[in-house]
Amino acid sequence: MNGTIRRITVRRKPGDLRRGILAAGPFRIACALGRSGTTVFKREGDGATPVAEMRLVKAWYRTRTGSGRKSRPASRLCTREVQPGKDGWCDEPTHASYNRHVRLPFRASAESLARTDRLYDVVVVLDWNYSRRGRGRGSAIFFHIARPGFPPTEGCVAIEPSAMRLLMPFLSPRTRLVVHR
């Protein structure tokens, strides 16, 4: 397959609100969704994946010692390496940096992009409440690596590492991730 995947579609898996099937070009990939399923009324901390069409903003990656991955993933997205102890994401709705990359340490509530698990080894920032922010409408809605067995996320869409490696070369700023009810 050549070129860019223009549209990634995510639909809930029948019988399980917290899992989905992701369709991207010829690929069909299992994914994890939020612990509260999906919602059209996304709020900070509700654990739901927003039903929306979201553009892919940029990607972050983490190089792990001994992981075998030493370089940036192939992608047409703007990608940056996570700097442990420095890169974070603000999830404090009252702060001016809400739903933005921040430098750690940070006075307001923020999560580290250098997680100790593999979830953010590759993390794509989705344009949920990013271009046009609304306080309390949800932050850190990402497309990232799933935990083994696909337990639910906090509101993100997550896939296996091998599936992320497969998709990354076909992703670009023109790609849209669409979550359906």
MARBA-3410 file (N, C-alpha, C, O; in Angstrom, 1 decimal):
181
0.8,-1.2,0.0,0.0,0.0,0.0,0.9,1.2,0.0,1.8,1.3,0.8 ~ 0.6,2.2,-0.9,1.3,3.4,-1.0,0.5,4.6,-0.5,-0.7,4.5,-0.5 ~ 1.1,5.7,-0.1,0.4,6.9,0.2,0.0,7.1,1.6,0.6,6.5,2.5 ~ -1.0,7.9,1.8,-1.5,8.2,3.1,-2.9,7.6,3.3,-3.7,7.6,2.4 ~ -3.1,7.2,4.5,-4.5,6.8,4.9,-5.2,8.1,5.3,-4.8,8.8,6.2
-6.3,8.4,4.6,-7.0,9.7,4.8,-8.0,9.6,5.9,-8.3,10.6,6.6 ~ -8.5,8.4,6.2,-9.6,8.3,7.2,-9.4,7.0,8.0,-9.2,5.9,7.4 ~ -9.4,7.1,9.3,-9.4,5.9,10.2,-10.8,5.9,10.9,-11.2,6.9,11.5 ~ -11.5,4.9,10.8,-12.8,4.8,11.4,-12.8,3.8,12.5,-12.3,2.7,12.4 ~ -13.4,4.2,13.6,-13.4,3.4,14.8,-14.9,3.2,15.2,-15.7,4.2,15.4
-15.3,1.9,15.3,-16.7,1.6,15.7,-16.6,0.7,16.9,-15.6,-0.1,17.0 ~ -17.5,0.8,17.8,-17.6,-0.1,19.0,-17.8,-1.5,18.6,-18.5,-1.8,17.6 ~ -17.1,-2.4,19.3,-17.3,-3.8,19.0,-18.6,-4.3,19.6,-19.0,-3.9,20.7 ~ -19.4,-5.0,18.8,-20.7,-5.4,19.4,-20.6,-6.2,20.7,-19.8,-7.1,20.8 ~ -21.4,-5.8,21.7,-21.3,-6.5,23.0,-20.3,-5.9,23.9,-20.3,-6.4,25.1
-19.5,-5.0,23.5,-18.4,-4.5,24.4,-18.2,-3.0,24.1,-17.5,-2.7,23.1 ~ -18.8,-2.1,24.9,-18.7,-0.7,24.7,-17.2,-0.1,24.9,-17.0,1.0,24.4 ~ -16.3,-0.9,25.5,-15.0,-0.5,25.8,-13.9,-1.0,24.8,-12.7,-0.7,25.0 ~ -14.4,-1.7,23.8,-13.5,-2.2,22.7,-14.1,-1.8,21.4,-15.3,-1.6,21.2 ~ -13.2,-1.7,20.4,-13.6,-1.3,19.1,-12.9,-2.0,18.0,-11.9,-2.8,18.2
-13.3,-1.7,16.8,-12.6,-2.2,15.6,-12.2,-0.9,14.8,-13.1,-0.1,14.5 ~ -11.0,-0.8,14.5,-10.4,0.3,13.8,-10.2,-0.1,12.3,-9.6,-1.1,12.1 ~ -10.8,0.7,11.4,-10.6,0.4,10.0,-9.8,1.5,9.4,-10.1,2.7,9.5 ~ -8.6,1.2,8.8,-7.7,2.1,8.2,-7.2,1.6,6.9,-6.4,0.6,6.8 ~ -7.7,2.1,5.8,-7.4,1.5,4.5,-7.8,0.1,4.5,-8.9,-0.3,4.8
-6.9,-0.8,4.1,-7.2,-2.3,4.0,-7.1,-3.0,5.4,-7.5,-4.1,5.5 ~ -6.7,-2.2,6.4,-6.5,-2.9,7.7,-7.7,-2.8,8.6,-8.4,-1.8,8.6 ~ -7.9,-3.9,9.4,-9.0,-4.0,10.4,-8.2,-4.4,11.7,-7.6,-5.4,11.7 ~ -8.3,-3.5,12.7,-7.4,-3.7,13.9,-8.3,-3.5,15.1,-9.1,-2.6,15.2 ~ -8.1,-4.4,16.1,-8.7,-4.3,17.4,-8.2,-3.1,18.1,-7.0,-2.8,18.0
-9.1,-2.5,18.9,-8.6,-1.3,19.7,-9.4,-1.3,21.0,-10.4,-1.8,21.2 ~ -8.7,-0.6,22.0,-9.4,-0.3,23.3,-9.9,1.1,23.2,-9.4,2.0,22.6 ~ -11.1,1.3,23.9,-11.7,2.6,24.0,-11.8,2.9,25.4,-11.3,2.2,26.3 ~ -12.4,4.1,25.7,-12.6,4.5,27.1,-13.3,3.6,28.0,-14.2,2.8,27.6 ~ -13.1,3.7,29.3,-13.7,2.8,30.3,-15.2,3.0,30.4,-15.9,2.2,30.8
-15.7,4.2,29.9,-17.1,4.5,29.9,-17.7,4.4,28.5,-18.7,4.9,28.2 ~ -16.9,3.8,27.6,-17.4,3.6,26.2,-17.2,4.9,25.4,-16.1,5.5,25.6 ~ -18.1,5.3,24.6,-18.0,6.5,23.8,-19.1,7.5,24.2,-20.1,7.1,24.7 ~ -18.9,8.7,23.9,-19.9,9.7,24.2,-19.9,10.9,23.3,-18.8,11.2,22.7 ~ -21.0,11.5,23.1,-21.1,12.8,22.3,-21.0,14.0,23.3,-20.9,15.1,22.8
-21.0,13.7,24.6,-21.0,14.8,25.6,-19.7,14.6,26.4,-19.8,14.5,27.7 ~ -18.5,14.7,25.8,-17.3,14.5,26.5,-17.0,15.5,27.6,-17.2,16.7,27.3 ~ -16.6,15.1,28.8,-16.2,15.9,29.9,-14.9,15.4,30.5,-14.6,14.2,30.4 ~ -14.1,16.3,31.1,-12.9,16.0,31.7,-13.1,14.9,32.8,-13.9,15.1,33.6 ~ -12.3,13.8,32.7,-12.4,12.8,33.7,-13.5,11.8,33.6,-13.6,10.9,34.5
-14.3,11.8,32.5,-15.5,10.9,32.4,-15.1,9.5,31.9,-15.9,8.6,32.0 ~ -13.9,9.4,31.4,-13.4,8.1,31.0,-14.0,7.6,29.7,-13.9,6.4,29.3 ~ -14.6,8.5,28.9,-15.2,8.2,27.6,-14.4,8.7,26.5,-13.7,9.7,26.5 ~ -14.5,7.9,25.4,-13.9,8.3,24.1,-14.9,9.2,23.4,-16.0,8.8,23.2 ~ -14.4,10.4,22.9,-15.4,11.3,22.2,-15.8,10.7,20.9,-15.0,10.3,20.1
-17.1,10.8,20.6,-17.6,10.5,19.3,-17.3,11.8,18.4,-17.9,12.9,18.7 ~ -16.4,11.7,17.5,-16.0,12.9,16.8,-15.1,12.5,15.6,-14.7,11.4,15.5 ~ -14.9,13.5,14.7,-13.9,13.4,13.7,-12.8,14.3,14.1,-12.9,15.5,14.3 ~ -11.6,13.7,14.2,-10.4,14.4,14.8,-9.2,14.3,13.8,-8.9,13.2,13.3 ~ -8.6,15.4,13.6,-7.4,15.3,12.8,-6.2,14.9,13.7,-6.3,15.0,14.9
-5.2,14.3,13.1,-4.0,13.9,13.8,-3.0,15.1,13.8,-2.6,15.6,12.8 ~ -2.7,15.6,15.0,-2.0,16.8,15.2,-0.5,16.6,15.1,0.2,17.2,14.2 ~ 0.1,15.7,15.9,1.5,15.4,15.9,1.7,14.1,16.7,0.7,13.6,17.3 ~ 2.9,13.6,16.7,3.2,12.3,17.4,4.4,12.5,18.3,5.3,13.3,17.9 ~ 4.4,11.8,19.4,5.5,11.8,20.3,5.9,10.3,20.3,5.1,9.4,20.2
7.2,10.1,20.5,7.7,8.7,20.7,8.7,8.6,21.8,9.4,9.6,22.1 ~ 8.9,7.5,22.3,9.8,7.3,23.4,10.8,6.1,23.0,10.3,5.0,22.6 ~ 12.1,6.4,23.1,13.1,5.4,22.8,13.4,4.7,24.1,13.7,5.4,25.1 ~ 13.2,3.4,24.2,13.5,2.7,25.4,14.8,1.9,25.3,15.0,1.3,24.3 ~ 15.6,2.0,26.3,16.8,1.2,26.3,16.5,-0.3,26.3,15.7,-0.8,27.1
17.1,-1.0,25.4,16.9,-2.4,25.2,15.6,-2.8,24.5,15.3,-4.0,24.5 ~ 14.9,-1.8,24.0,13.6,-2.2,23.4,13.8,-2.6,21.9,12.9,-3.2,21.3 ~ 15.0,-2.3,21.3,15.2,-2.6,19.9,14.8,-1.4,19.0,15.1,-1.4,17.9 ~ 14.0,-0.5,19.6,13.6,0.7,18.8,14.5,1.9,19.2,14.4,2.4,20.3 ~ 15.3,2.3,18.3,16.3,3.3,18.6,16.0,4.6,17.9,16.7,5.6,18.1
15.0,4.7,17.0,14.8,5.9,16.2,13.3,6.2,16.1,12.4,5.5,16.6 ~ 13.1,7.4,15.6,11.8,7.9,15.4,11.0,7.0,14.5,11.5,6.5,13.5 ~ 9.7,6.8,14.8,8.9,6.0,13.9,8.7,6.7,12.5,8.5,7.9,12.5 ~ 8.6,5.9,11.5,8.4,6.4,10.2,6.9,7.0,10.1,6.0,6.3,10.5 ~ 6.8,8.3,9.7,5.5,8.9,9.6,5.6,10.2,8.9,6.7,10.8,8.9
4.5,10.6,8.3,4.4,12.0,7.7,4.0,13.0,8.7,3.9,14.2,8.5 ~ 3.7,12.5,9.9,3.3,13.5,11.0,4.6,14.1,11.6,5.6,13.5,11.5 ~ 4.4,15.3,12.1,5.5,15.9,12.9,5.7,15.0,14.1,4.8,14.8,14.9 ~ 6.9,14.5,14.3,7.2,13.7,15.5,8.3,14.2,16.3,9.2,14.8,15.8 ~ 8.2,14.0,17.6,9.2,14.5,18.6,9.4,13.4,19.6,8.5,12.7,20.0
10.7,13.3,20.0,11.0,12.3,21.0,10.7,12.9,22.4,11.0,14.1,22.7 ~ 10.1,12.1,23.2,9.7,12.4,24.6,11.0,12.5,25.4,11.9,11.6,25.4 ~ 11.1,13.6,26.2,12.3,13.8,27.1,11.8,13.5,28.5,11.0,14.2,29.1 ~ 12.2,12.3,29.1,11.8,12.0,30.4,12.1,13.1,31.4,13.1,13.7,31.4 ~ 11.1,13.3,32.3,11.2,14.3,33.3,11.0,15.7,32.8,10.9,16.7,33.6
10.8,15.9,31.5,10.6,17.2,30.9,9.3,17.4,30.2,8.7,18.5,30.2 ~ 8.8,16.4,29.5,7.6,16.5,28.6,6.3,16.0,29.4,6.3,14.9,29.8 ~ 5.3,16.9,29.4,4.1,16.5,30.1,2.9,17.1,29.3,3.1,17.7,28.3 ~ 1.7,16.8,29.8,0.5,17.3,29.2,-0.5,17.8,30.3,-0.8,17.0,31.2 ~ -0.9,19.0,30.2,-1.7,19.6,31.2,-3.1,19.2,31.1,-3.8,19.2,30.1
-3.7,18.7,32.3,-5.0,18.2,32.3,-5.9,19.0,33.4,-6.9,18.5,33.9 ~ -5.4,20.2,33.7,-6.1,21.1,34.6,-6.9,22.1,33.9,-6.4,23.0,33.3 ~ -8.3,21.9,33.9,-9.2,22.7,33.1,-9.1,24.2,33.4,-9.4,25.0,32.5 ~ -8.7,24.6,34.5,-8.6,26.1,34.9,-7.3,26.7,34.5,-7.2,27.9,34.6 ~ -6.3,25.9,34.0,-5.0,26.5,33.7,-5.0,26.9,32.2,-5.7,26.4,31.4
-4.2,28.0,31.9,-4.1,28.5,30.6,-3.5,27.5,29.6,-3.7,27.5,28.4 ~ -2.7,26.5,30.1,-2.1,25.5,29.3,-2.9,24.2,29.2,-2.4,23.1,28.8 ~ -4.2,24.3,29.6,-5.1,23.1,29.5,-5.0,22.4,28.2,-5.1,23.1,27.1 ~ -4.9,21.1,28.2,-4.8,20.3,27.0,-3.7,20.7,26.0,-3.9,20.8,24.8 ~ -2.6,21.0,26.6,-1.4,21.4,25.8,-0.1,20.7,26.4,-0.1,20.3,27.6
0.9,20.6,25.6,2.2,20.1,26.0,2.7,21.1,27.0,2.6,22.3,26.8 ~ 3.3,20.6,28.0,4.0,21.5,29.0,5.3,20.9,29.4,5.6,19.7,29.2 ~ 6.2,21.7,30.0,7.5,21.3,30.5,7.3,20.9,32.0,6.8,21.7,32.7 ~ 7.8,19.8,32.4,7.8,19.4,33.7,9.1,19.8,34.4,10.1,19.9,33.8 ~ 9.1,20.1,35.7,7.9,20.0,36.6,6.9,21.2,36.3,7.4,22.2,35.8
5.7,20.9,36.6,4.6,21.9,36.2,3.7,22.1,37.4,3.4,21.1,38.1 ~ 3.4,23.3,37.7,2.7,23.6,39.0,1.2,23.1,39.0,0.7,22.6,40.0 ~ 0.6,23.1,37.8,-0.8,22.6,37.7,-0.8,21.1,37.4,0.3,20.5,37.2 ~ -1.9,20.5,37.4,-2.0,19.0,37.2,-1.6,18.7,35.7,-2.1,19.4,34.8 ~ -0.7,17.8,35.6,-0.2,17.4,34.3,0.3,15.9,34.4,0.8,15.5,35.4
0.2,15.2,33.3,0.7,13.8,33.2,2.0,13.8,32.4,2.2,14.6,31.5 ~ 2.9,12.9,32.8,4.1,12.8,32.1,3.9,12.0,30.8,3.2,11.0,30.8 ~ 4.6,12.5,29.7,4.5,11.7,28.5,5.6,10.6,28.5,5.5,9.7,27.6 ~ 6.4,10.5,29.5,7.4,9.5,29.6,6.9,8.5,30.7,7.4,8.4,31.8 ~ 5.9,7.7,30.3,5.3,6.8,31.2,6.2,5.6,31.4,7.1,5.3,30.6
6.0,4.9,32.5,6.8,3.7,32.8,6.3,2.5,32.1,7.1,1.5,31.9 ~ 5.0,2.5,31.7,4.5,1.4,30.8,4.8,1.8,29.4,5.4,2.8,29.1 ~ 4.3,1.0,28.4,4.6,1.2,27.0,3.5,2.1,26.3,3.6,2.4,25.1 ~ 2.5,2.5,27.0,1.3,3.2,26.4,1.7,4.4,25.5,1.1,4.6,24.5 ~ 2.7,5.1,25.9,3.1,6.3,25.2,4.4,6.1,24.4,5.1,7.1,24.1
4.8,4.9,24.2,6.0,4.7,23.3,5.8,5.3,22.0,6.7,5.8,21.4 ~ 4.6,5.3,21.5,4.1,6.1,20.3,2.8,6.6,20.7,1.8,5.9,21.0 ~ 2.6,8.0,20.7,1.4,8.6,21.1,1.1,9.7,20.1,1.9,10.6,19.9 ~ -0.1,9.6,19.5,-0.5,10.6,18.5,-1.5,11.5,19.1,-2.6,11.1,19.7 ~ -1.3,12.8,19.1,-2.2,13.8,19.7,-3.3,14.0,18.7,-3.1,14.3,17.5
-4.6,13.8,19.2,-5.8,14.0,18.4,-6.3,15.4,18.6,-6.2,16.0,19.7 ~ -7.0,15.9,17.6,-7.5,17.3,17.7,-8.9,17.3,18.4,-9.9,17.8,17.9 ~ -8.9,16.7,19.6,-10.1,16.8,20.4,-9.8,17.9,21.4,-8.9,17.8,22.2 ~ -10.6,18.9,21.4,-10.5,20.0,22.3,-9.1,20.7,22.3,-8.6,21.1,23.3 ~ -8.5,20.6,21.1,-7.1,21.1,21.0,-7.1,22.4,20.2,-6.6,23.4,20.7
-7.6,22.4,19.0,-7.6,23.7,18.2,-8.5,24.7,18.8,-8.2,25.9,18.8 ~ -9.7,24.3,19.2,-10.6,25.2,19.9,-11.0,24.6,21.2,-11.8,23.7,21.4 ~ -10.2,25.1,22.2,-10.4,24.5,23.6,-11.6,25.0,24.3,-11.9,26.2,24.2 ~ -12.2,24.1,25.0,-13.3,24.5,26.0,-12.9,23.9,27.3,-12.6,22.7,27.4 ~ -13.0,24.7,28.3,-12.6,24.3,29.7,-13.5,23.1,30.1,-14.7,23.1,30.1
-12.8,22.0,30.5,-13.5,20.8,31.0,-14.1,19.9,30.0,-14.8,19.0,30.3 ~ -13.8,20.2,28.7,-14.3,19.3,27.6,-13.4,18.1,27.3,-13.7,17.3,26.4 ~ -12.4,17.9,28.1,-11.5,16.7,28.0,-10.2,17.1,27.5,-10.0,17.9,26.6 ~ -9.2,16.4,28.0,-7.8,16.6,27.6,-7.1,15.3,27.4,-7.6,14.2,27.8 ~ -5.9,15.4,26.7,-5.1,14.2,26.5,-5.8,13.1,25.8,-5.7,11.9,26.2
-6.6,13.4,24.8,-7.3,12.4,24.0,-6.3,12.0,22.9,-6.1,12.8,22.0 ~ -5.7,10.8,23.1,-4.6,10.4,22.2,-5.0,9.1,21.5,-5.9,8.4,21.9 ~ -4.2,8.8,20.5,-4.2,7.5,19.8,-2.8,6.9,20.2,-1.8,7.4,19.8 ~ -2.9,5.8,21.0,-1.6,5.3,21.5,-1.6,3.8,21.6,-2.5,3.1,21.1 ~ -0.6,3.3,22.3,-0.4,1.8,22.5,-1.3,1.3,23.5,-1.5,1.9,24.6
-1.9,0.1,23.3,-2.9,-0.5,24.2,-2.1,-1.4,25.2,-1.0,-1.9,24.9 ~ -2.7,-1.6,26.4,-2.2,-2.5,27.3,-2.5,-3.9,26.8,-3.5,-4.1,26.0 ~ -1.7,-4.9,27.2,-2.1,-6.3,26.8,-3.5,-6.7,27.2,-3.9,-6.4,28.3 ~ -4.2,-7.3,26.3,-5.6,-7.7,26.5,-6.6,-6.6,26.3,-7.8,-6.9,26.5 ~ -6.2,-5.4,25.9,-7.1,-4.3,25.6,-8.0,-3.9,26.7,-9.2,-3.7,26.5
-7.5,-3.7,27.9,-8.4,-3.1,28.9,-8.7,-1.7,28.5,-8.0,-1.1,27.7 ~ -9.7,-1.1,29.0,-10.1,0.3,28.6,-9.1,1.3,28.9,-8.3,1.2,29.8 ~ -9.2,2.4,28.2,-8.4,3.6,28.3,-9.1,4.6,29.2,-10.2,4.4,29.7 ~ -8.6,5.8,29.4,-9.2,6.9,30.1,-10.0,7.8,29.1,-10.6,8.8,29.5 ~ -10.1,7.4,27.8,-10.9,8.1,26.8,-10.2,8.1,25.5,-10.7,8.7,24.5
-9.0,7.5,25.4,-8.2,7.4,24.2,-8.6,6.2,23.3,-9.5,5.5,23.7 ~ -8.0,6.1,22.1,-8.1,5.0,21.3,-6.7,4.3,21.3,-5.7,5.0,21.0 ~ -6.6,3.0,21.6,-5.3,2.4,21.7,-5.3,1.1,21.0,-6.2,0.3,20.9 ~ -4.1,0.8,20.3,-3.9,-0.4,19.5,-2.6,-1.1,19.9,-1.8,-0.5,20.6 ~ -2.4,-2.3,19.5,-1.2,-3.0,19.8,0.0,-2.3,19.1,-0.1,-1.6,18.1
1.2,-2.5,19.7,2.4,-1.9,19.2,2.7,-2.3,17.7,3.1,-1.4,16.9 ~ 2.5,-3.5,17.4,2.7,-3.9,16.0,1.8,-3.3,15.0,2.2,-2.9,13.9 ~ 0.5,-3.0,15.4,-0.4,-2.3,14.6,0.0,-0.9,14.4,-0.2,-0.3,13.4 ~ 0.5,-0.3,15.5,0.9,1.1,15.4,2.1,1.3,14.5,2.1,2.2,13.6 ~ 3.0,0.3,14.5,4.2,0.3,13.6,3.7,0.2,12.2,4.3,0.8,11.3
2.7,-0.6,12.0,2.1,-0.8,10.6,1.5,0.4,10.1,1.7,0.8,8.9 ~ 0.7,1.1,10.9,0.0,2.3,10.5,0.8,3.6,10.4,0.6,4.4,9.5 ~ 1.8,3.8,11.2,2.5,5.1,11.3,3.0,5.6,10.0,2.9,6.8,9.7 ~ 3.6,4.8,9.1,4.1,5.3,7.8,3.0,5.9,6.9,3.3,6.7,6.0 ~ 1.7,5.5,7.2,0.6,6.0,6.3,-0.2,7.1,6.9,-1.1,7.6,6.3
0.3,7.6,8.1,-0.5,8.7,8.8,0.2,10.0,8.4,1.4,10.2,8.3 ~ -0.7,11.0,8.3,-0.2,12.4,8.0,-1.2,13.4,8.6,-2.2,13.0,9.2 ~ -0.9,14.7,8.6,-1.8,15.7,9.1,-3.1,15.7,8.3,-4.1,16.3,8.8 ~ -3.2,15.1,7.2,-4.5,15.0,6.4,-5.3,13.8,6.9,-6.5,13.8,6.5 ~ -4.8,12.9,7.7,-5.5,11.8,8.2,-6.5,12.3,9.3,-6.2,13.1,10.1
-7.7,11.7,9.2,-8.8,12.0,10.2,-9.1,10.7,10.9,-9.3,9.6,10.3 ~ -9.2,10.7,12.2,-9.7,9.6,13.0,-11.1,9.9,13.4,-11.4,10.9,14.1 ~ -12.0,9.0,13.0,-13.5,9.2,13.2,-14.0,8.1,14.2,-13.9,6.9,13.8 ~ -14.5,8.5,15.3,-15.1,7.6,16.3,-16.6,7.7,16.1,-17.2,8.8,16.2 ~ -17.2,6.5,15.9,-18.7,6.4,15.8,-19.3,5.9,17.1,-18.5,5.4,17.9
-20.5,6.1,17.3,-21.3,5.6,18.5,-21.2,4.2,18.5,-21.8,3.5,19.4
END
